[in-house]
Amino acid sequence: MQVDREIDTRGLNCPLPILKAKKSLNEMQSGQLLRVVATDPGSVRDFQAFSRQTGNELVEQLTSGTDYIHVLKRR
């Protein structure tokens, strides 16, 4: 999957990964993809709620070792 921007929020706990994702999405164009790499297990649930509340599409979520990867499409 070709993403337009990636942010590394490893080591940060809620709500920082969401806040950094929100800031990045605000700087992006509609339809662009943002990948967020986090280590907070709560980020899975947080990004699902964030997607519902903001209208940004949660394209993919996966776990790789201790990393939780979230891909969002800017609305």
Buried (B, 14 or more C-beta within 10 A) or exposed (E): EEBBBEBBBEEBEBBBBBEBBBEBBEEBEEEBBBBBBBBBEEBBEBBEEBBEEBEBBBBBBEEEEEEBBBBBBBE
